[in-house]
């Protein structure tokens, strides 16, 4: 009996070496392998090197093919055998690929997930912030796609004492990646309009660049100083801490270079 199966495999954060041994084994056994690279930037990723590792060609699919075309190429391949879909990070953390998984199941195609490292786990590990204290995550778009949603989400999380993870917009096809200083400028502009004292000179924020690499940059400071800090190359992420536990404060000072005066504001 012909196996109909679609396996979602997370690639991790930095390069092709982020794939798990389990993911690598599944990929080698697949009849067809697909990849998307529009949801996240993996700075050191080499498609040709990964093809050498698995010993077969990898078909790259576009955002249009997945979202407008409903991933029909992948589903057709899975109807005939075993297909693997490679996705940056963890397959369902910051993407809409759950639609493809639901469609596959409706077509009688068995689905499985092999997880990879994501920015959610990376920021906790690098910063020392407590995972259970993160509220709703939000994406800050490019200026031409201006939205009040990021400001509103940060405000809502702050009211509950929760941390906010802000993903920064990317357009890989245009080689454009929103940077921390640009995102902060947008939020400061929104503060000028809303005047709710959410994003002010005394607001603490944390910037992270190139999580998953051997040389990540992590810096915590008040907004005026953080806006001037050079985080280097993308991808970059912005975090607004909520109420800090004293161990979180100590971690931000030691691991992210936060001002030592932060200790005075921690209970």
Helices and strands as residue ranges (DSSP letters): E 5-10, G 16-18, H 21-29, E 32-36, H 47-54, E 58-60, H 63-67, H 72-80, E 82-87, H 98-106, E 110-114, H 119-127, G 131-133, E 138-140, G 143-145, H 149-159, E 164-168, E 170-171, G 172-174, E 176-177, H 180-194, E 204-209, E 217-222, H 223-226, E 236-240, H 246-256, G 260-265
